[in-house]
């Protein structure tokens, strides 16, 4: 990986992936309204080094008007854990799930990834934003498994006062897949807005057929999901698997929590009812007690959407469909607008 850093950008190398609070390679950016910490891809010392999520644009902190929107919602990382579990009062995460901020993952048809199903044990497959991975055995693809990285590709990072630019170039002759992937994490001048600007160009000889979603790990002022939170979208929500009535309910275009999530509580539900235009890629999440909220909008139509939340973190997950012929490219932008509202009085 090569990194080009302006004087205003802060890049700190860490000795190892360690305990909570350890220092990792990062850039600190600001636009006068927002201050954010963006972790940088680093195979030896990076905050995230597993094989599920895209390594670029990992946001470890975003502060606006005294509110913190992201952060480490798990207490420990344990390679023996498949997804996450509870150890007394702690949430223990697997390496593949130990992620913060609006984390992104590329998922192919059937919840697999490019080239996995046709690869033989010892052969290679592709995870966009990670690299060329090696298939270890005959088992089905498992996003919670940490795979060997056979070729990490080439990362180029440029950090500036108000943005970080990532480029990942990869070509695997054995599978025929290749791409040039660009992501810009940008704070909009003079506004409480962060954008994620993407461009994925197919440089291989085979079509890229996949989807991408943002996990959006909201950890607002470290408050657990509960009745103070309201999730709104611009359409009447349908769900084949609505949440348990004692925990949350779907009411029109909103999801409302009926209790504060604690211990092993989980609220998860598919969110359907959206149309074929990009105007339905519009999510508002507000906390009336804290007086803080955020709005997430995208410039492409939704493929699917869902909610996942536990006692520490709330995640709305919008998916996009990507189908790119060789030599072609696909672009998409997601906007995060942070705001305050009158705080409730106890």
LUMLO-872694 format. One line per 3 residues: number of its first residue (from 1); their letters; for each residue x, y negated, z of N, C-alpha, C, O. Coordinates in steps of 0.05 Angstrom, whole numbers. Layout:
REM LUMLO-872694
NUM	A	X:Y:Z:X:Y:Z:X:Y:Z:X:Y:Z | ...
REM end
This chain:
REM LUMLO-872694
1	XXX	17:24:0:0:0:0:17:-25:0:38:-25:14 | 10:-45:-16:24:-70:-15:5:-91:-4:-19:-92:-12 | 15:-109:13:-2:-130:25:10:-157:19:34:-161:23
4	XXX	-6:-177:10:2:-204:6:-14:-222:25:-38:-223:22 | 0:-235:44:-14:-249:65:-8:-278:65:16:-286:63 | -28:-295:67:-23:-324:69:-15:-330:98:-17:-313:115
7	XXX	-4:-354:101:6:-362:128:-17:-361:149:-12:-356:172 | -41:-367:140:-63:-369:159:-74:-342:167:-88:-339:187 | -67:-321:152:-76:-294:158:-58:-281:179:-34:-286:179
10	XXX	-70:-266:197:-55:-252:218:-55:-222:212:-76:-210:208 | -31:-211:210:-29:-182:205:-12:-171:227:12:-178:230 | -23:-152:243:-9:-141:265:-7:-110:262:-28:-97:259
13	XXX	17:-99:261:20:-71:258:20:-57:285:32:-67:304 | 6:-35:287:4:-20:312:22:4:310:29:14:288 | 30:15:333:47:38:334:32:64:327:43:82:316
16	XXX	7:65:335:-8:90:330:-38:84:333:-46:63:344 | -55:103:324:-84:101:329:-88:109:358:-85:133:364 | -94:90:375:-94:96:404:-120:91:417:-141:96:405
19	XXX	-119:83:442:-143:80:458:-158:54:451:-148:38:435 | -181:51:462:-197:27:458:-180:3:465:-167:2:485 | -182:-18:448:-167:-42:453:-140:-42:441:-126:-62:443
22	XXX	-131:-20:428:-105:-19:416:-105:-39:392:-125:-46:381 | -81:-47:385:-78:-66:363:-73:-51:337:-56:-33:336 | -88:-59:316:-86:-45:290:-79:-66:269:-83:-90:274
25	XXX	-70:-57:246:-66:-76:224:-92:-91:217:-112:-78:213 | -91:-117:217:-116:-132:214:-110:-160:203:-87:-169:203 | -131:-172:192:-130:-201:185:-152:-215:200:-174:-204:203
28	XXX	-147:-239:209:-167:-255:223:-174:-278:204:-157:-292:194 | -200:-280:199:-210:-300:180:-231:-318:193:-244:-309:212 | -234:-342:183:-254:-360:193:-262:-380:172:-247:-386:154
31	XXX	-287:-391:173:-296:-412:156:-306:-436:172:-320:-453:161 | -300:-437:198:-310:-458:215:-336:-451:228:-342:-462:250 | -352:-434:217:-377:-424:229:-373:-397:242:-383:-392:264
34	XXX	-359:-379:228:-355:-352:236:-326:-346:239:-309:-356:224 | -319:-330:259:-292:-319:262:-295:-288:260:-313:-277:274 | -279:-275:244:-281:-246:241:-254:-233:241:-234:-245:232
37	XXX	-253:-208:250:-229:-192:248:-235:-169:228:-255:-155:231 | -218:-167:208:-221:-147:187:-197:-128:189:-174:-136:185 | -203:-102:195:-181:-82:196:-173:-75:168:-189:-75:149
40	XXX	-147:-69:165:-135:-64:139:-129:-34:135:-122:-21:155 | -130:-24:111:-124:4:106:-94:10:112:-77:-4:101 | -89:30:128:-61:37:135:-62:67:143:-73:73:164
43	XXX	-49:84:127:-50:113:132:-37:121:158:-44:141:170 | -18:105:168:-3:112:192:-15:99:217:-15:112:238 | -25:75:215:-32:60:239:-60:47:238:-67:33:256
46	XXX	-75:52:217:-100:38:213:-121:46:234:-120:67:246 | -140:28:238:-163:33:256:-179:57:246:-186:74:263 | -183:59:220:-198:82:209:-180:97:189:-170:85:170
49	XXX	-176:123:194:-159:139:177:-171:165:169:-157:184:161 | -197:168:173:-211:193:166:-221:192:137:-214:174:122 | -238:211:129:-244:214:101:-274:212:94:-283:221:73
52	XXX	-289:199:112:-318:195:106:-322:167:94:-334:165:72 | -314:146:108:-320:119:100:-298:106:84:-275:113:86 | -306:87:67:-288:70:52:-269:56:71:-278:45:91
55	XXX	-243:56:66:-223:44:83:-223:14:81:-210:2:99 | -235:2:62:-233:-27:59:-256:-42:72:-279:-31:73 | -251:-66:82:-272:-83:93:-283:-74:119:-306:-79:125
58	XXX	-267:-61:136:-276:-52:162:-275:-76:181:-254:-87:186 | -299:-84:191:-300:-108:207:-302:-100:237:-321:-88:245 | -281:-107:252:-280:-100:280:-293:-120:298:-300:-113:321
61	XXX	-297:-145:288:-309:-166:305:-320:-187:287:-307:-194:267 | -343:-198:294:-354:-222:280:-369:-239:300:-389:-230:311 | -359:-263:306:-370:-280:326:-383:-304:313:-371:-317:296
64	XXX	-407:-311:322:-421:-334:312:-437:-346:335:-455:-333:347 | -432:-371:342:-446:-386:363:-448:-370:389:-470:-369:401 | -426:-359:397:-426:-345:423:-436:-317:422:-437:-303:443
67	XXX	-444:-307:399:-455:-280:397:-435:-262:381:-423:-271:362 | -431:-237:390:-414:-218:377:-432:-197:364:-449:-184:377 | -428:-193:338:-446:-176:322:-435:-148:319:-451:-129:315
70	XXX	-409:-144:320:-398:-117:315:-378:-111:337:-371:-128:353 | -368:-87:338:-348:-79:357:-348:-48:360:-364:-34:348 | -330:-39:377:-327:-10:381:-349:0:400:-349:-6:424
73	XXX	-368:15:388:-391:24:403:-386:51:416:-403:60:432 | -365:64:410:-357:90:422:-334:85:441:-319:65:438 | -331:102:461:-309:98:481:-284:114:474:-262:105:480
76	XXX	-287:138:462:-264:154:456:-268:168:429:-291:171:419 | -246:176:417:-246:192:392:-234:219:398:-213:221:410 | -249:240:390:-240:267:395:-242:284:369:-264:287:359
79	XXX	-220:295:359:-221:310:334:-239:335:336:-247:346:316 | -245:344:360:-262:368:363:-291:362:360:-307:381:358 | -299:337:360:-327:329:358:-334:327:328:-319:316:312
82	XXX	-358:338:321:-367:338:293:-377:310:285:-368:300:264 | -395:298:300:-406:272:294:-401:254:318:-382:238:318 | -418:255:338:-413:242:363:-427:257:385:-446:272:379
85	XXX	-418:254:409:-431:267:432:-428:250:456:-416:228:455 | -438:259:479:-437:244:504:-420:259:524:-423:284:527 | -403:245:537:-387:256:558:-391:239:583:-377:220:588
88	XXX	-410:247:600:-417:231:623:-429:205:613:-449:205:599 | -417:182:620:-427:156:612:-416:147:585:-423:126:575 | -397:162:574:-383:154:550:-396:167:525:-407:188:526
91	XXX	-393:152:502:-400:163:476:-373:171:463:-356:154:459 | -371:196:456:-346:206:443:-352:211:414:-371:224:406 | -335:199:397:-339:200:368:-319:219:355:-297:223:365
94	XXX	-327:230:332:-308:244:315:-292:224:300:-301:201:297 | -268:231:289:-253:212:273:-269:202:249:-265:179:241 | -285:219:237:-300:211:213:-322:191:219:-330:177:201
97	XXX	-332:190:243:-353:172:251:-344:147:266:-360:129:271 | -319:146:274:-308:125:290:-304:100:273:-281:94:265 | -325:86:267:-325:63:249:-341:40:261:-359:44:277
100	XXX	-334:15:252:-349:-8:262:-357:-26:238:-348:-22:216 | -375:-45:244:-383:-64:224:-401:-52:202:-411:-31:206 | -403:-66:180:-420:-56:158:-404:-36:141:-398:-40:118
103	XXX	-399:-13:153:-383:9:141:-397:19:116:-422:22:116 | -382:26:95:-393:36:70:-383:64:64:-360:71:69 | -401:81:53:-394:108:45:-406:114:18:-429:106:12
106	XXX	-391:127:1:-400:136:-25:-408:165:-23:-393:182:-13 | -433:171:-31:-445:198:-29:-456:206:-56:-472:192:-68 | -447:230:-65:-457:240:-91:-483:255:-89:-493:258:-67
109	XXX	-494:264:-111:-519:279:-111:-516:304:-93:-495:317:-93 | -537:310:-78:-537:332:-60:-519:328:-36:-509:348:-24 | -514:303:-28:-496:297:-5:-468:308:-8:-456:315:12
112	XXX	-459:310:-32:-431:319:-37:-415:295:-46:-423:272:-42 | -392:300:-59:-375:278:-69:-362:287:-95:-363:311:-102 | -350:269:-110:-341:274:-137:-322:297:-139:-300:297:-127
115	XXX	-330:318:-154:-313:341:-160:-311:362:-139:-297:382:-143 | -325:358:-116:-322:378:-94:-333:405:-102:-320:426:-98 | -357:406:-113:-371:431:-118:-356:448:-138:-358:473:-137
118	XXX	-342:436:-157:-328:452:-177:-299:458:-170:-287:475:-182 | -289:445:-149:-262:451:-140:-260:478:-126:-278:485:-111 | -239:493:-131:-233:517:-117:-217:511:-92:-205:490:-91
121	XXX	-217:529:-72:-200:524:-49:-172:517:-57:-159:532:-72 | -161:496:-46:-135:486:-54:-136:465:-76:-116:451:-80 | -159:463:-89:-162:443:-110:-170:416:-99:-172:413:-75
124	XXX	-173:396:-116:-177:369:-107:-204:359:-115:-217:369:-133 | -213:338:-100:-238:324:-105:-233:295:-97:-212:288:-86 | -254:278:-101:-250:249:-98:-269:238:-77:-293:245:-76
127	XXX	-259:221:-60:-276:204:-43:-269:175:-48:-247:166:-42 | -288:160:-60:-282:133:-67:-276:116:-42:-291:118:-22 | -256:100:-44:-247:84:-21:-230:98:-1:-221:87:19
130	XXX	-224:124:-7:-206:140:10:-183:151:-6:-160:145:0 | -189:168:-26:-168:179:-43:-176:206:-55:-199:213:-55 | -155:220:-64:-158:247:-74:-155:266:-50:-135:266:-37
133	XXX	-175:282:-45:-176:300:-22:-173:329:-32:-177:335:-55 | -165:346:-13:-162:375:-20:-184:392:-7:-189:389:16 | -196:409:-24:-216:428:-14:-203:451:1:-186:464:-11
136	XXX	-209:455:27:-195:476:42:-205:504:38:-190:523:41 | -231:507:32:-243:534:32:-269:534:16:-274:515:1 | -285:555:19:-309:558:4:-334:545:16:-356:546:5
139	XXX	-330:532:39:-353:520:53:-363:496:38:-348:483:23 | -389:489:42:-401:466:29:-388:440:39:-376:439:61 | -390:419:24:-379:393:32:-392:383:57:-417:386:60
142	XXX	-377:373:76:-387:363:101:-374:336:107:-350:334:112 | -390:315:106:-379:288:110:-367:284:137:-351:265:141 | -374:300:156:-363:297:183:-337:313:187:-325:312:209
145	XXX	-328:326:166:-303:340:167:-281:322:157:-285:306:139 | -257:325:169:-234:309:161:-217:325:142:-206:346:150 | -216:316:116:-202:332:96:-173:321:92:-167:298:97
148	XXX	-156:339:82:-129:331:75:-129:311:52:-143:315:32 | -114:289:55:-112:270:33:-88:277:16:-65:275:24 | -93:287:-8:-72:296:-26:-58:272:-40:-34:273:-45
151	XXX	-74:251:-46:-63:227:-58:-80:204:-49:-104:202:-55 | -68:185:-34:-83:162:-23:-89:141:-44:-103:121:-38 | -78:143:-68:-81:122:-88:-64:98:-80:-46:100:-62
154	XXX	-68:75:-93:-53:51:-87:-72:29:-76:-90:21:-90 | -66:20:-52:-81:-2:-40:-65:-28:-44:-41:-29:-39 | -79:-49:-52:-68:-76:-53:-86:-94:-36:-111:-94:-41
157	XXX	-75:-109:-17:-91:-126:0:-80:-154:0:-56:-158:2 | -98:-173:-4:-91:-202:-3:-109:-215:18:-133:-215:14 | -97:-227:38:-112:-240:59:-108:-270:58:-86:-280:54
160	XXX	-131:-284:61:-131:-314:61:-145:-324:85:-154:-308:102 | -148:-350:88:-161:-361:112:-189:-351:115:-198:-346:137 | -204:-350:93:-233:-345:94:-242:-319:81:-266:-313:78
163	XXX	-222:-303:72:-230:-278:57:-207:-259:57:-184:-266:61 | -214:-233:52:-194:-212:48:-202:-197:23:-225:-189:20 | -183:-194:4:-188:-181:-21:-174:-153:-21:-150:-151:-15
166	XXX	-189:-133:-27:-179:-105:-27:-181:-95:-56:-200:-100:-70 | -161:-80:-64:-162:-65:-90:-151:-37:-86:-129:-34:-74 | -166:-17:-95:-158:11:-92:-158:23:-120:-178:24:-133
169	XXX	-134:32:-129:-131:44:-155:-124:74:-152:-106:80:-136 | -138:91:-166:-134:119:-163:-140:133:-190:-158:126:-204 | -123:153:-196:-128:170:-220:-119:198:-214:-96:203:-206
172	XXX	-137:217:-217:-131:245:-211:-133:261:-237:-155:267:-247 | -110:268:-249:-110:282:-275:-124:309:-274:-136:318:-293 | -122:322:-251:-133:349:-248:-164:350:-249:-175:369:-259
175	XXX	-177:329:-239:-206:328:-240:-217:310:-262:-240:314:-270 | -201:292:-272:-210:274:-293:-223:249:-282:-232:232:-298 | -224:246:-256:-236:222:-244:-215:201:-239:-192:207:-231
178	XXX	-223:176:-243:-205:154:-237:-222:128:-234:-243:126:-246 | -212:109:-219:-226:84:-215:-207:62:-206:-186:67:-196 | -217:38:-210:-205:14:-198:-228:1:-182:-248:-8:-194
181	XXX	-224:0:-156:-246:-9:-138:-236:-35:-124:-215:-35:-111 | -252:-56:-127:-246:-82:-114:-268:-89:-95:-292:-87:-101 | -260:-98:-71:-279:-109:-52:-268:-134:-40:-244:-135:-32
184	XXX	-284:-155:-38:-276:-180:-26:-295:-185:-2:-319:-188:-5 | -283:-187:21:-297:-195:46:-294:-225:48:-272:-235:53 | -315:-240:45:-314:-269:42:-332:-283:63:-355:-275:66
187	XXX	-322:-304:76:-339:-321:92:-345:-346:75:-327:-360:66 | -371:-351:71:-379:-373:53:-374:-400:66:-379:-404:90 | -362:-418:51:-354:-444:62:-378:-459:74:-398:-465:61
190	XXX	-375:-466:100:-394:-483:113:-420:-469:121:-439:-483:130 | -423:-443:117:-448:-429:123:-442:-405:141:-420:-394:140 | -461:-397:157:-458:-373:174:-463:-347:158:-481:-332:165
193	XXX	-448:-344:137:-453:-322:117:-428:-308:111:-407:-319:106 | -430:-281:111:-409:-263:101:-419:-249:77:-442:-239:77 | -402:-246:56:-410:-231:33:-390:-208:28:-366:-211:34
196	XXX	-400:-186:19:-384:-164:9:-388:-162:-21:-409:-154:-30 | -367:-169:-36:-369:-170:-65:-354:-146:-77:-330:-142:-71 | -367:-129:-92:-356:-104:-101:-354:-103:-132:-371:-113:-146
199	XXX	-333:-89:-142:-331:-82:-170:-318:-55:-172:-296:-51:-161 | -331:-36:-185:-321:-9:-188:-319:-3:-218:-339:-1:-232 | -294:0:-228:-290:6:-256:-281:35:-259:-264:45:-245
202	XXX	-293:49:-278:-287:77:-283:-263:78:-302:-266:71:-326 | -240:86:-292:-215:88:-308:-209:117:-316:-188:122:-328 | -226:136:-308:-222:164:-314:-236:172:-340:-245:155:-355
205	XXX	-236:198:-345:-249:208:-370:-276:220:-364:-290:229:-383 | -285:220:-339:-311:231:-332:-329:210:-320:-320:191:-308 | -356:212:-324:-374:193:-312:-373:194:-281:-368:215:-270
208	XXX	-377:171:-269:-380:170:-240:-409:169:-233:-423:149:-238 | -419:190:-221:-447:192:-213:-448:194:-182:-441:215:-171 | -456:173:-169:-455:173:-140:-475:152:-129:-490:140:-144
211	XXX	-476:149:-103:-490:127:-90:-472:116:-69:-452:128:-62 | -479:92:-59:-464:80:-38:-484:67:-18:-504:57:-26 | -477:69:8:-494:56:28:-477:42:49:-453:48:52
214	XXX	-489:23:62:-477:10:84:-489:20:110:-513:19:114 | -472:29:128:-482:40:153:-490:18:173:-508:22:189 | -478:-6:170:-487:-30:185:-489:-25:215:-511:-27:227
217	XXX	-467:-18:227:-466:-13:256:-469:-39:272:-449:-51:280 | -494:-48:277:-498:-72:292:-496:-66:322:-509:-48:333 | -478:-81:335:-473:-78:364:-475:-105:377:-456:-115:389
220	XXX	-499:-118:375:-503:-146:381:-500:-151:411:-516:-142:427 | -479:-165:418:-473:-171:446:-474:-146:464:-480:-148:488 | -467:-124:452:-466:-98:466:-493:-90:480:-493:-76:500
223	XXX	-515:-100:468:-541:-94:479:-553:-69:466:-551:-66:442 | -564:-50:482:-576:-26:470:-601:-33:454:-615:-51:462 | -608:-18:433:-633:-21:420:-656:-18:439:-656:0:456
226	XXX	-676:-35:437:-699:-34:455:-720:-55:446:-718:-66:424 | -740:-60:463:-763:-77:455:-755:-106:448:-771:-120:435 | -731:-115:456:-723:-142:448:-715:-144:419:-714:-166:407
229	XXX	-710:-121:406:-703:-120:378:-728:-117:360:-746:-101:367 | -728:-131:337:-748:-127:317:-734:-124:290:-717:-141:283 | -742:-104:274:-731:-100:248:-753:-105:228:-775:-94:230
232	XXX	-748:-123:208:-768:-130:188:-757:-127:160:-734:-132:155 | -775:-118:142:-769:-116:113:-792:-129:98:-813:-134:110 | -789:-135:72:-811:-149:58:-833:-132:46:-848:-141:29
235	XXX	-835:-107:55:-855:-89:45:-867:-72:68:-855:-70:89 | -891:-62:63:-903:-44:83:-888:-18:84:-884:-4:64 | -879:-11:108:-862:13:111:-878:38:112:-898:40:126
238	XXX	-869:58:96:-879:85:98:-856:103:107:-832:97:102 | -862:125:120:-841:144:129:-853:171:131:-874:175:144 | -839:191:119:-847:219:122:-840:230:150:-852:250:159
241	XXX	-822:217:163:-813:226:190:-811:202:208:-789:193:214 | -834:191:217:-834:167:234:-821:174:261:-820:197:269 | -812:153:275:-800:158:301:-820:167:321:-844:163:318
244	XXX	-810:180:343:-828:188:365:-842:164:377:-829:143:382 | -868:166:381:-884:143:389:-875:131:415:-879:107:419 | -864:147:433:-855:136:458:-830:119:456:-823:104:474
247	XXX	-816:122:433:-790:107:430:-793:83:411:-781:62:417 | -808:86:390:-810:65:370:-835:69:353:-845:92:352 | -844:48:339:-866:51:321:-862:34:296:-848:14:297
250	XXX	-874:43:274:-875:28:249:-901:13:249:-923:25:251 | -899:-13:245:-923:-30:246:-922:-49:222:-908:-70:223 | -936:-42:200:-935:-59:176:-907:-59:164:-897:-38:156
253	XXX	-895:-82:163:-868:-84:152:-846:-85:173:-824:-94:168 | -853:-76:197:-833:-78:219:-830:-51:233:-847:-33:233 | -806:-48:245:-801:-26:264:-797:-38:291:-780:-56:295
256	XXX	-812:-29:311:-812:-40:338:-804:-19:358:-815:3:357 | -785:-25:375:-777:-6:396:-796:-8:419:-805:-30:426 | -803:15:431:-822:15:453:-807:20:480:-820:18:501
259	XXX	-782:26:479:-766:30:503:-737:23:497:-729:23:474 | -722:18:517:-693:14:514:-680:41:512:-685:59:528 | -665:45:491:-652:71:487:-630:75:507:-614:56:513
262	XXX	-629:98:519:-609:104:539:-603:134:538:-617:150:525 | -581:142:552:-572:170:552:-571:181:524:-556:170:507 | -586:202:518:-584:215:492:-607:207:473:-612:221:453
265	XXX	-621:185:479:-642:175:462:-632:169:434:-609:160:430 | -649:175:414:-642:169:386:-667:161:372:-688:175:375 | -666:140:356:-688:133:338:-678:132:310:-660:116:303
268	XXX	-689:150:293:-680:151:265:-705:156:248:-722:172:255 | -706:143:225:-729:147:208:-723:138:179:-709:118:176 | -732:152:159:-730:142:132:-749:117:129:-770:116:142
271	XXX	-741:98:112:-757:74:108:-764:73:78:-747:69:61 | -789:78:72:-798:78:44:-820:57:40:-829:44:60 | -828:53:15:-848:33:9:-837:10:-7:-853:-8:-15
274	XXX	-811:10:-12:-799:-12:-28:-804:-8:-58:-811:15:-66 | -801:-29:-73:-805:-28:-102:-779:-25:-117:-758:-19:-106 | -781:-31:-143:-758:-26:-161:-742:-52:-166:-724:-52:-182
277	XXX	-748:-74:-152:-733:-98:-155:-715:-103:-131:-720:-92:-110 | -695:-120:-136:-676:-125:-115:-687:-142:-91:-675:-143:-70 | -711:-154:-95:-723:-170:-74:-729:-154:-49:-732:-166:-28
280	XXX	-732:-128:-52:-738:-111:-29:-713:-103:-13:-715:-92:9 | -690:-109:-24:-665:-106:-8:-662:-130:9:-647:-149:3 | -677:-130:31:-678:-154:49:-686:-144:77:-708:-136:81
283	XXX	-667:-145:95:-671:-135:122:-666:-157:142:-646:-171:140 | -684:-160:161:-680:-179:183:-679:-163:209:-697:-147:214 | -660:-168:226:-658:-156:252:-655:-179:272:-635:-194:271
286	XXX	-673:-181:291:-672:-203:310:-675:-192:339:-688:-171:344 | -662:-205:357:-664:-199:386:-675:-224:399:-661:-244:402 | -700:-223:408:-713:-247:419:-701:-256:445:-699:-280:451
289	XXX	-692:-237:462:-680:-244:487:-653:-258:484:-647:-277:498 | -637:-248:466:-611:-260:461:-612:-285:444:-595:-302:445 | -634:-288:429:-636:-311:411:-618:-309:388:-607:-330:379
292	XXX	-614:-285:377:-595:-282:354:-607:-262:334:-622:-244:341 | -599:-266:309:-609:-248:288:-590:-248:264:-570:-262:263 | -598:-231:245:-583:-229:220:-601:-221:198:-621:-207:202
295	XXX	-594:-229:174:-609:-222:150:-590:-209:130:-569:-221:124 | -597:-186:119:-580:-172:100:-595:-171:73:-617:-160:72 | -583:-181:52:-596:-180:26:-576:-170:5:-551:-174:8
298	XXX	-586:-156:-15:-569:-146:-36:-579:-154:-64:-602:-163:-66 | -562:-153:-84:-569:-162:-111:-575:-139:-129:-576:-142:-154 | -580:-115:-118:-588:-92:-134:-612:-78:-121:-616:-81:-97
301	XXX	-629:-64:-137:-652:-50:-125:-643:-27:-107:-621:-15:-110 | -659:-21:-87:-654:1:-69:-658:28:-82:-677:31:-97 | -641:47:-75:-645:75:-81:-661:88:-58:-680:103:-63
304	XXX	-653:82:-33:-667:92:-10:-658:74:14:-640:57:12 | -671:79:37:-664:64:61:-672:80:85:-691:96:84 | -658:76:107:-664:90:132:-654:74:156:-638:56:153
307	XXX	-664:82:179:-655:71:205:-643:93:221:-654:115:222 | -620:88:234:-608:106:253:-599:89:277:-586:68:274 | -606:98:301:-598:83:325:-596:101:349:-611:120:351
310	XXX	-577:95:366:-573:108:392:-571:87:413:-576:63:408 | -564:94:437:-565:75:459:-545:52:457:-547:32:471 | -525:55:439:-505:34:436:-508:17:411:-501:-6:411
313	XXX	-518:29:390:-515:16:364:-540:20:347:-554:40:349 | -546:0:330:-569:0:312:-559:-2:284:-543:-19:277 | -569:15:266:-559:16:239:-581:19:218:-593:40:217
316	XXX	-586:-2:203:-603:0:179:-585:7:156:-564:-5:153 | -593:27:140:-576:38:119:-589:36:92:-605:54:84 | -583:15:76:-593:13:49:-574:27:29:-550:24:30
319	XXX	-585:43:11:-570:58:-9:-574:46:-37:-596:36:-44 | -553:47:-53:-554:39:-81:-545:62:-99:-528:78:-91 | -557:64:-123:-549:84:-143:-527:73:-161:-529:50:-170
322	XXX	-506:89:-166:-484:81:-183:-480:103:-205:-476:126:-198 | -480:94:-230:-475:113:-252:-458:98:-273:-469:80:-286 | -432:105:-275:-414:89:-291:-400:107:-312:-387:127:-305
325	XXX	-404:101:-337:-391:116:-358:-361:108:-359:-354:87:-350 | -344:126:-370:-315:119:-373:-312:92:-387:-324:86:-407 | -294:75:-376:-288:49:-387:-307:27:-379:-303:4:-385
328	XXX	-329:34:-365:-349:14:-357:-345:7:-327:-329:20:-313 | -360:-13:-318:-357:-21:-290:-385:-28:-278:-404:-34:-293 | -386:-28:-252:-411:-34:-238:-404:-54:-216:-384:-50:-202
331	XXX	-420:-75:-213:-416:-95:-192:-440:-97:-173:-463:-93:-182 | -435:-103:-149:-457:-108:-130:-447:-126:-107:-423:-124:-99 | -465:-142:-96:-458:-160:-74:-479:-158:-52:-503:-157:-58
334	XXX	-469:-158:-28:-487:-157:-4:-481:-182:12:-458:-189:17 | -502:-196:21:-499:-220:37:-509:-215:65:-531:-204:69 | -493:-224:85:-501:-222:113:-503:-251:123:-483:-265:124
337	XXX	-527:-259:131:-531:-286:142:-537:-283:172:-556:-270:179 | -522:-296:188:-524:-295:217:-538:-321:227:-532:-342:217 | -555:-319:247:-569:-342:256:-578:-339:285:-577:-318:296
340	XXX	-585:-362:296:-596:-362:324:-625:-371:323:-634:-383:304 | -639:-364:344:-667:-371:348:-672:-377:377:-656:-369:394 | -694:-390:384:-698:-397:412:-698:-372:429:-713:-353:424
343	XXX	-680:-372:450:-678:-349:468:-702:-348:486:-712:-369:495 | -712:-324:492:-734:-320:510:-725:-326:539:-702:-322:546 | -744:-335:555:-738:-341:583:-751:-320:601:-774:-313:597
346	X	-735:-309:619:-745:-288:637:-764:-301:658:-774:-287:675
REM end
